[in-house]
Protein backbone atom coordinates (compact mmCIF):
# COMPACT_ATOMS: atom_id res chain seq x y z
CA UNK A 1 0.00 0.00 0.00
CA UNK A 2 1.30 3.44 -0.89
CA UNK A 3 1.71 5.89 1.98
CA UNK A 4 2.63 9.49 2.58
CA UNK A 5 6.01 10.49 3.97
CA UNK A 6 4.43 12.67 6.68
CA UNK A 7 2.05 10.54 8.77
CA UNK A 8 1.65 13.46 11.18
CA UNK A 9 -0.24 15.52 8.58
CA UNK A 10 -3.97 15.50 9.31
CA UNK A 11 -7.27 17.38 8.93
CA UNK A 12 -5.82 20.50 10.59
CA UNK A 13 -2.65 20.67 8.49
CA UNK A 14 -2.43 23.84 6.44
CA UNK A 15 -1.43 24.04 2.77
CA UNK A 16 1.49 26.34 3.53
CA UNK A 17 2.86 23.77 5.97
CA UNK A 18 2.72 21.10 3.25
CA UNK A 19 4.40 23.35 0.69
CA UNK A 20 7.18 24.15 3.14
CA UNK A 21 7.77 20.43 3.67
CA UNK A 22 8.45 19.86 -0.06
CA UNK A 23 10.17 23.00 -1.39
CA UNK A 24 12.25 21.15 -4.00
CA UNK A 25 9.12 19.68 -5.55
CA UNK A 26 7.88 23.22 -6.28
CA UNK A 27 10.96 25.37 -6.88
CA UNK A 28 11.44 26.24 -10.56
CA UNK A 29 8.50 24.06 -11.59
CA UNK A 30 5.47 24.97 -13.68
CA UNK A 31 2.11 24.45 -12.00
CA UNK A 32 -1.45 24.87 -13.27
CA UNK A 33 -4.34 25.27 -10.81
CA UNK A 34 -7.91 25.43 -12.10
CA UNK A 35 -10.77 27.23 -10.39
CA UNK A 36 -8.91 30.04 -8.65
CA UNK A 37 -10.77 32.87 -6.96
CA UNK A 38 -9.86 34.74 -3.77
CA UNK A 39 -12.45 32.93 -1.62
CA UNK A 40 -11.80 29.35 -2.67
CA UNK A 41 -9.40 26.50 -2.00
CA UNK A 42 -7.96 26.93 -5.50
CA UNK A 43 -6.53 30.24 -4.35
CA UNK A 44 -5.25 28.74 -1.10
CA UNK A 45 -3.57 26.03 -3.17
CA UNK A 46 -1.96 28.58 -5.50
CA UNK A 47 -0.87 30.74 -2.57
CA UNK A 48 0.92 27.87 -0.85
CA UNK A 49 2.66 26.90 -4.09
CA UNK A 50 3.72 30.50 -4.73
CA UNK A 51 5.50 30.54 -1.37
CA UNK A 52 8.12 28.10 -2.67
CA UNK A 53 9.13 29.90 -5.88
CA UNK A 54 7.72 27.98 -8.83
CA UNK A 55 8.97 29.12 -12.22
CA UNK A 56 5.46 29.63 -13.57
CA UNK A 57 2.13 29.54 -11.74
CA UNK A 58 -0.81 29.38 -14.14
CA UNK A 59 -4.25 29.94 -12.65
CA UNK A 60 -7.50 29.37 -14.48
CA UNK A 61 -11.05 30.47 -13.84
CA UNK A 62 -14.26 31.55 -15.46
CA UNK A 63 -14.34 35.15 -14.24
CA UNK A 64 -11.53 37.40 -15.42
CA UNK A 65 -11.89 39.92 -12.57
CA UNK A 66 -11.54 37.18 -9.93
CA UNK A 67 -8.47 35.81 -11.67
CA UNK A 68 -6.90 39.26 -11.72
CA UNK A 69 -7.77 39.83 -8.05
CA UNK A 70 -6.11 36.51 -7.26
CA UNK A 71 -2.93 37.37 -9.14
CA UNK A 72 -2.80 40.81 -7.50
CA UNK A 73 -3.01 39.19 -4.07
CA UNK A 74 -0.41 36.56 -4.95
CA UNK A 75 1.99 39.19 -6.29
CA UNK A 76 1.68 41.20 -3.11
CA UNK A 77 2.77 38.24 -1.00
CA UNK A 78 5.18 36.57 -3.42
CA UNK A 79 6.28 39.03 -6.12
CA UNK A 80 9.06 36.97 -7.71
CA UNK A 81 6.89 34.38 -9.44
CA UNK A 82 5.79 34.43 -13.07
CA UNK A 83 1.99 34.35 -12.81
CA UNK A 84 -0.23 33.64 -15.81
CA UNK A 85 -4.00 33.82 -15.94
CA UNK A 86 -6.02 31.64 -18.25
CA UNK A 87 -9.72 32.32 -18.59
CA UNK A 88 -11.82 29.22 -19.22
CA UNK A 89 -15.41 28.10 -18.74
CA UNK A 90 -15.03 24.39 -18.07
CA UNK A 91 -18.67 23.72 -18.95
CA UNK A 92 -17.95 24.74 -22.55
CA UNK A 93 -15.78 22.49 -24.70
CA UNK A 94 -15.25 25.40 -27.06
CA UNK A 95 -13.85 27.49 -24.20
CA UNK A 96 -11.71 24.61 -22.93
CA UNK A 97 -10.17 24.05 -26.36
CA UNK A 98 -9.39 27.74 -26.70
CA UNK A 99 -7.75 27.90 -23.27
CA UNK A 100 -5.68 24.78 -23.91
CA UNK A 101 -4.55 26.17 -27.25
CA UNK A 102 -3.51 29.41 -25.56
CA UNK A 103 -1.44 27.57 -22.96
CA UNK A 104 0.21 25.42 -25.64
CA UNK A 105 1.09 28.59 -27.57
CA UNK A 106 3.29 29.88 -24.73
CA UNK A 107 6.71 28.91 -26.04
CA UNK A 108 8.37 30.09 -22.82
CA UNK A 109 6.37 27.51 -20.85
CA UNK A 110 7.59 24.26 -22.43
CA UNK A 111 6.53 21.93 -19.61
CA UNK A 112 3.81 21.52 -16.98
CA UNK A 113 5.00 19.67 -13.90
CA UNK A 114 1.76 19.67 -11.94
CA UNK A 115 -1.88 20.13 -12.85
CA UNK A 116 -4.32 20.55 -9.96
CA UNK A 117 -7.90 20.32 -11.20
CA UNK A 118 -9.61 22.21 -8.38
CA UNK A 119 -12.50 23.97 -10.14
CA UNK A 120 -16.06 22.88 -9.56
CA UNK A 121 -19.73 23.72 -9.28
CA UNK A 122 -22.27 22.18 -6.94
CA UNK A 123 -25.93 21.87 -6.04
CA UNK A 124 -27.39 23.59 -9.12
CA UNK A 125 -31.12 23.68 -8.25
CA UNK A 126 -32.61 22.68 -11.62
CA UNK A 127 -31.37 20.28 -14.25
CA UNK A 128 -29.42 22.36 -16.74
CA UNK A 129 -27.57 21.28 -19.86
CA UNK A 130 -24.31 22.76 -21.05
CA UNK A 131 -23.97 24.20 -24.54
CA UNK A 132 -22.69 20.74 -25.51
CA UNK A 133 -25.86 19.05 -24.23
CA UNK A 134 -24.31 17.57 -21.07
CA UNK A 135 -25.71 17.94 -17.55
CA UNK A 136 -23.98 21.07 -16.31
CA UNK A 137 -22.38 19.73 -13.12
CA UNK A 138 -20.86 16.75 -14.92
CA UNK A 139 -19.84 18.92 -17.86
CA UNK A 140 -17.98 21.33 -15.58
CA UNK A 141 -16.54 19.10 -12.89
CA UNK A 142 -15.48 16.19 -15.06
CA UNK A 143 -15.81 16.60 -18.82
CA UNK A 144 -14.16 20.03 -18.91
CA UNK A 145 -11.25 18.82 -16.79
CA UNK A 146 -10.94 15.64 -18.86
CA UNK A 147 -10.70 17.62 -22.07
CA UNK A 148 -8.36 20.29 -20.71
CA UNK A 149 -6.03 17.72 -19.14
CA UNK A 150 -5.86 15.62 -22.29
CA UNK A 151 -5.28 18.62 -24.55
CA UNK A 152 -2.33 19.96 -22.52
CA UNK A 153 -0.88 16.47 -22.04
CA UNK A 154 2.11 17.15 -24.34
CA UNK A 155 3.40 19.66 -21.78
CA UNK A 156 2.97 17.16 -18.93
CA UNK A 157 4.66 14.38 -20.90
CA UNK A 158 7.60 16.62 -21.69
CA UNK A 159 8.01 17.43 -17.99
CA UNK A 160 7.78 13.75 -17.08
CA UNK A 161 10.36 12.75 -19.67
CA UNK A 162 12.84 15.09 -17.98
CA UNK A 163 12.13 13.43 -14.62
CA UNK A 164 11.57 9.81 -15.63
CA UNK A 165 14.99 8.39 -14.81
CA UNK A 166 15.39 10.47 -11.66
CA UNK A 167 12.01 10.67 -10.00
CA UNK A 168 9.21 8.59 -11.45
CA UNK A 169 5.85 10.00 -10.44
CA UNK A 170 7.10 13.55 -9.85
CA UNK A 171 4.86 14.85 -12.64
CA UNK A 172 1.34 14.79 -11.25
CA UNK A 173 -2.30 15.40 -12.03
CA UNK A 174 -4.50 15.94 -8.98
CA UNK A 175 -8.29 15.89 -9.21
CA UNK A 176 -10.14 17.55 -6.33
CA UNK A 177 -13.12 15.33 -5.55
CA UNK A 178 -15.25 15.30 -2.38
CA UNK A 179 -16.77 12.91 0.13
CA UNK A 180 -19.17 11.64 -2.55
CA UNK A 181 -17.02 8.62 -3.55
CA UNK A 182 -17.56 7.21 -0.07
CA UNK A 183 -21.17 6.35 -0.91
CA UNK A 184 -21.95 7.10 -4.57
CA UNK A 185 -21.22 5.84 -8.05
CA UNK A 186 -21.77 6.62 -11.71
CA UNK A 187 -25.26 6.80 -13.21
CA UNK A 188 -24.35 4.92 -16.38
CA UNK A 189 -27.87 4.35 -17.66
CA UNK A 190 -28.83 8.01 -17.27
CA UNK A 191 -25.82 10.34 -17.07
CA UNK A 192 -27.98 13.34 -18.04
CA UNK A 193 -30.67 12.72 -15.39
CA UNK A 194 -33.62 12.14 -17.68
CA UNK A 195 -35.12 9.11 -15.88
CA UNK A 196 -36.78 9.00 -12.50
CA UNK A 197 -34.58 7.57 -9.77
CA UNK A 198 -37.12 4.85 -9.06
CA UNK A 199 -36.63 3.52 -12.59
CA UNK A 200 -32.85 3.13 -12.36
CA UNK A 201 -31.04 -0.20 -12.01
CA UNK A 202 -30.56 -1.06 -8.31
CA UNK A 203 -26.80 -0.44 -8.43
CA UNK A 204 -27.38 3.11 -9.70
CA UNK A 205 -30.09 4.06 -7.22
CA UNK A 206 -29.11 7.11 -5.13
CA UNK A 207 -28.49 6.81 -1.42
CA UNK A 208 -31.89 8.10 -0.33
CA UNK A 209 -30.93 8.29 3.34
CA UNK A 210 -28.08 10.62 2.45
CA UNK A 211 -30.41 12.74 0.32
CA UNK A 212 -32.83 13.09 3.21
CA UNK A 213 -29.99 14.23 5.44
CA UNK A 214 -29.33 16.97 2.89
CA UNK A 215 -32.96 18.10 2.95
CA UNK A 216 -34.13 16.22 -0.17
CA UNK A 217 -37.16 14.26 1.04
CA UNK A 218 -38.61 13.12 -2.28
CA UNK A 219 -35.57 11.93 -4.23
CA UNK A 220 -37.34 8.68 -5.19
CA UNK A 221 -39.87 10.57 -7.30
CA UNK A 222 -37.33 12.82 -9.03
CA UNK A 223 -35.09 12.40 -12.03
CA UNK A 224 -32.65 15.16 -11.15
CA UNK A 225 -31.39 16.03 -7.71
CA UNK A 226 -28.59 18.57 -7.21
CA UNK A 227 -26.79 16.31 -4.74
CA UNK A 228 -26.74 13.28 -7.04
CA UNK A 229 -25.47 15.36 -9.96
CA UNK A 230 -22.63 16.53 -7.74
CA UNK A 231 -21.99 13.00 -6.45
CA UNK A 232 -21.65 11.59 -9.96
CA UNK A 233 -19.20 14.29 -11.02
CA UNK A 234 -17.04 13.76 -7.95
CA UNK A 235 -16.91 9.99 -8.41
CA UNK A 236 -15.82 10.72 -11.97
CA UNK A 237 -12.89 12.77 -10.61
CA UNK A 238 -11.52 9.67 -8.87
CA UNK A 239 -12.13 7.33 -11.79
CA UNK A 240 -10.49 9.82 -14.15
CA UNK A 241 -7.32 9.70 -12.07
CA UNK A 242 -7.25 5.91 -12.19
CA UNK A 243 -7.66 6.01 -15.96
CA UNK A 244 -4.86 8.54 -16.30
CA UNK A 245 -2.46 6.56 -14.13
CA UNK A 246 -3.14 3.38 -16.11
CA UNK A 247 -2.24 5.16 -19.35
CA UNK A 248 0.63 7.31 -18.16
CA UNK A 249 2.43 5.99 -15.09
CA UNK A 250 4.39 3.06 -16.52
CA UNK A 251 5.16 4.72 -19.85
CA UNK A 252 5.89 8.29 -18.78
CA UNK A 253 5.99 8.33 -14.99
CA UNK A 254 2.93 10.60 -14.64
CA UNK A 255 0.89 9.91 -11.51
CA UNK A 256 -2.71 10.99 -10.99
CA UNK A 257 -4.48 11.05 -7.63
CA UNK A 258 -7.80 12.33 -6.30
CA UNK A 259 -8.53 14.00 -2.98
CA UNK A 260 -11.40 14.81 -0.66
CA UNK A 261 -10.54 18.32 0.59
CA UNK A 262 -13.04 18.30 3.44
CA UNK A 263 -15.89 20.72 4.08
CA UNK A 264 -14.95 24.37 3.67
CA UNK A 265 -16.98 27.58 3.62
CA UNK A 266 -16.60 28.71 0.01
CA UNK A 267 -18.86 29.93 -2.80
CA UNK A 268 -19.28 26.34 -4.04
CA UNK A 269 -22.71 25.81 -2.49
CA UNK A 270 -24.07 29.29 -3.19
CA UNK A 271 -26.73 27.95 -5.59
CA UNK A 272 -28.11 25.33 -3.18
CA UNK A 273 -31.79 25.51 -2.34
CA UNK A 274 -32.75 26.79 1.10
CA UNK A 275 -33.70 23.34 2.40
CA UNK A 276 -30.27 21.96 1.59
CA UNK A 277 -28.45 24.94 3.10
CA UNK A 278 -30.44 24.52 6.33
CA UNK A 279 -29.73 20.78 6.35
CA UNK A 280 -25.99 21.34 5.93
CA UNK A 281 -25.93 23.80 8.81
CA UNK A 282 -27.84 21.26 10.88
CA UNK A 283 -25.25 18.60 10.13
CA UNK A 284 -22.57 21.03 11.24
CA UNK A 285 -24.38 21.72 14.50
CA UNK A 286 -24.68 17.96 15.10
CA UNK A 287 -20.96 17.58 14.58
CA UNK A 288 -21.37 15.29 11.56
CA UNK A 289 -19.12 17.65 9.60
CA UNK A 290 -16.66 20.29 10.69
CA UNK A 291 -15.57 23.22 8.59
CA UNK A 292 -11.93 23.47 7.62
CA UNK A 293 -10.05 26.66 6.89
CA UNK A 294 -9.27 27.40 3.25
CA UNK A 295 -5.66 26.43 3.88
CA UNK A 296 -6.58 23.12 5.49
CA UNK A 297 -8.97 22.50 2.61
CA UNK A 298 -6.10 22.91 0.15
CA UNK A 299 -3.60 20.84 2.13
CA UNK A 300 -4.59 17.41 0.84
CA UNK A 301 -4.27 18.61 -2.75
CA UNK A 302 -0.72 19.70 -1.95
CA UNK A 303 0.16 16.35 -0.38
CA UNK A 304 -1.16 14.57 -3.49
CA UNK A 305 0.79 16.89 -5.77
CA UNK A 306 4.09 16.96 -3.89
CA UNK A 307 4.73 14.04 -1.55
CA UNK A 308 7.41 11.74 -3.05
CA UNK A 309 6.21 8.88 -0.88
CA UNK A 310 3.09 8.47 -2.99
CA UNK A 311 2.92 6.07 -5.89
CA UNK A 312 1.05 3.03 -7.11
CA UNK A 313 1.67 -0.67 -7.36
CA UNK A 314 1.76 -2.41 -10.72
CA UNK A 315 -0.95 -1.06 -13.00
CA UNK A 316 -3.91 -3.37 -12.77
CA UNK A 317 -3.08 -4.45 -9.23
CA UNK A 318 -6.26 -5.01 -7.24
CA UNK A 319 -6.48 -5.10 -3.47
CA UNK A 320 -9.84 -5.80 -1.87
CA UNK A 321 -11.54 -4.95 -5.18
CA UNK A 322 -9.80 -1.59 -5.42
CA UNK A 323 -7.64 -0.92 -8.44
CA UNK A 324 -4.56 1.24 -7.90
CA UNK A 325 -5.07 1.19 -4.15
CA UNK A 326 -4.01 4.55 -2.77
CA UNK A 327 -5.58 6.68 -5.49
CA UNK A 328 -7.76 8.63 -3.02
CA UNK A 329 -6.57 10.86 -0.18
CA UNK A 330 -8.48 12.31 2.76
CA UNK A 331 -7.11 14.63 5.47
CA UNK A 332 -3.61 14.52 3.95
CA UNK A 333 -3.37 10.72 4.06
CA UNK A 334 -4.15 7.79 1.75
CA UNK A 335 -7.67 6.53 2.40
CA UNK A 336 -9.46 3.29 1.65
CA UNK A 337 -12.84 4.81 2.48
CA UNK A 338 -14.05 5.24 -1.12
CA UNK A 339 -16.65 2.71 -2.21
CA UNK A 340 -15.63 0.00 -4.68
CA UNK A 341 -17.50 1.59 -7.59
CA UNK A 342 -15.45 4.78 -7.18
CA UNK A 343 -12.08 3.00 -7.39
CA UNK A 344 -12.83 0.27 -9.91
CA UNK A 345 -10.59 -0.14 -12.92
CA UNK A 346 -13.54 -1.36 -14.99
CA UNK A 347 -15.57 1.71 -14.03
CA UNK A 348 -12.58 3.92 -14.86
CA UNK A 349 -12.34 2.43 -18.36
CA UNK A 350 -16.05 2.86 -18.89
CA UNK A 351 -15.78 6.51 -17.89
CA UNK A 352 -12.82 7.05 -20.22
CA UNK A 353 -14.79 5.70 -23.18
CA UNK A 354 -17.81 7.84 -22.29
CA UNK A 355 -15.65 10.95 -21.88
CA UNK A 356 -14.05 10.49 -25.29
CA UNK A 357 -17.49 10.13 -26.85
CA UNK A 358 -18.72 13.29 -25.14
CA UNK A 359 -15.78 15.37 -26.38
CA UNK A 360 -15.68 13.72 -29.80
CA UNK A 361 -11.99 12.86 -29.65
CA UNK A 362 -9.79 9.89 -28.74
CA UNK A 363 -6.50 10.46 -26.96
CA UNK A 364 -3.42 8.32 -27.46
CA UNK A 365 0.00 9.13 -26.02
Number of C-alpha atoms within 10 A of each C-alpha: 11 15 17 20 13 14 10 10 18 15 19 14 20 24 28 22 15 25 25 15 15 17 16 14 21 23 16 16 20 23 24 21 24 26 25 28 27 18 15 21 28 29 26 26 28 27 25 23 26 27 20 22 21 21 18 22 24 21 25 26 22 19 15 15 12 17 23 18 14 23 26 14 15 22 16 10 12 16 15 14 17 15 18 16 19 20 21 24 19 31 27 20 23 14 17 23 17 17 21 19 14 13 19 18 11 10 8 8 13 15 24 26 26 28 23 28 27 26 27 24 21 24 22 20 14 13 17 15 15 16 13 14 12 19 21 27 28 26 27 23 27 28 28 27 25 24 23 22 20 18 18 20 19 16 19 23 22 17 24 29 17 15 18 20 10 10 12 19 27 23 29 25 26 27 31 27 31 22 18 20 27 17 17 25 28 26 21 16 12 15 16 21 19 13 15 15 22 15 13 16 12 9 12 17 18 24 14 16 11 15 19 14 14 19 18 19 14 11 21 18 12 14 18 21 22 20 21 27 23 24 27 24 31 32 28 30 28 29 33 28 24 31 21 21 26 23 17 19 22 16 14 23 24 28 29 30 31 32 31 26 25 22 17 19 15 14 12 16 14 14 16 17 16 12 12 21 17 14 16 17 13 16 15 14 11 10 10 9 15 14 13 18 21 23 24 28 29 34 33 32 31 25 28 31 29 24 21 17 14 22 26 24 13 12 16 14 13 15 11 8 14 20 25 27 23 23 28 29 26 24 22 31 24 24 16 17 13 23 17 19 21 28 29 21 23 13 20 25 17 15 18 21 11 15 21 15 11 16 14 9 11 11 10 6 10
